[in-house]
Amino acid sequence: LASQYLGFFAWNAGLALGGVVRVSQVQLLQTFVTLIFAWLINGEPLNPIAFAAAAGVLLLIVGARQAKTQDRATQ
């Protein structure tokens, strides 16, 4: 429980120092980093469902970035 609070304060301090828009994008890597470390450290199997979930996250990120780019082009 204490580690969660320390992580919370560290994350918010990082957001304050680097800016919310830039630093929050790091959170998008969480899915991929979690998959890799679970495999490396815990020996978790990398099954097709995990890859499908990661691909879904990646597609949503790409779609959101394209929508944002198109929105700016119309303004």
C-alpha positions in Angstrom: 0.0 0.0 0.0 2.8 2.4 0.8 4.5 1.8 -2.5 1.3 2.8 -4.3 1.3 6.1 -2.5 5.0 6.7 -3.2 4.3 5.9 -6.9 1.4 8.3 -6.9 3.5 11.2 -5.6 6.4 10.4 -7.9 4.0 10.2 -10.9 2.4 13.6 -10.1 5.7 15.2 -9.5 6.8 14.0 -12.9 3.7 15.4 -14.5 4.3 18.7 -12.8 7.9 18.9 -14.0 7.5 17.6 -17.5 4.1 18.8 -18.3 0.9 16.8 -18.3 0.6 16.5 -22.1 4.1 15.1 -22.7 4.6 13.0 -19.6 1.1 11.4 -19.7 2.0 9.8 -23.1 4.5 7.5 -21.3 1.5 5.8 -19.7 0.5 4.5 -23.2 3.6 2.3 -23.0 2.3 0.6 -19.9 0.6 -2.3 -21.7 3.8 -3.2 -23.6 6.2 -2.8 -20.8 4.0 -4.9 -18.5 3.9 -7.7 -21.1 7.6 -7.7 -21.5 8.5 -7.6 -17.8 5.9 -10.2 -16.9 7.5 -12.5 -19.5 11.1 -11.7 -18.5 10.8 -11.6 -14.7 7.9 -14.0 -13.9 8.1 -16.3 -16.9 4.5 -15.5 -17.9 3.6 -17.1 -21.2 3.0 -14.7 -24.1 -0.3 -16.0 -25.4 -2.4 -14.8 -28.4 -4.9 -13.0 -26.1 -2.1 -10.8 -24.7 -0.9 -9.9 -28.1 -4.4 -9.2 -29.3 -5.0 -6.8 -26.3 -1.7 -5.1 -27.0 -2.6 -4.7 -30.7 -6.0 -3.3 -29.7 -4.3 -0.7 -27.5 -1.9 0.2 -30.4 -4.8 0.6 -32.8 -6.6 2.9 -30.4 -3.5 5.0 -30.0 -3.0 5.3 -33.7 -6.6 6.1 -34.3 -6.7 8.8 -31.7 -3.5 10.4 -33.1 -5.0 10.4 -36.6 -8.3 11.9 -35.4 -6.4 14.6 -33.6 -4.3 15.4 -36.7 -7.4 15.5 -38.9 -9.2 17.8 -36.4 -6.3 20.3 -36.5 -6.2 20.2 -40.3 -9.9 21.3 -40.5 -9.4 24.2 -38.1 
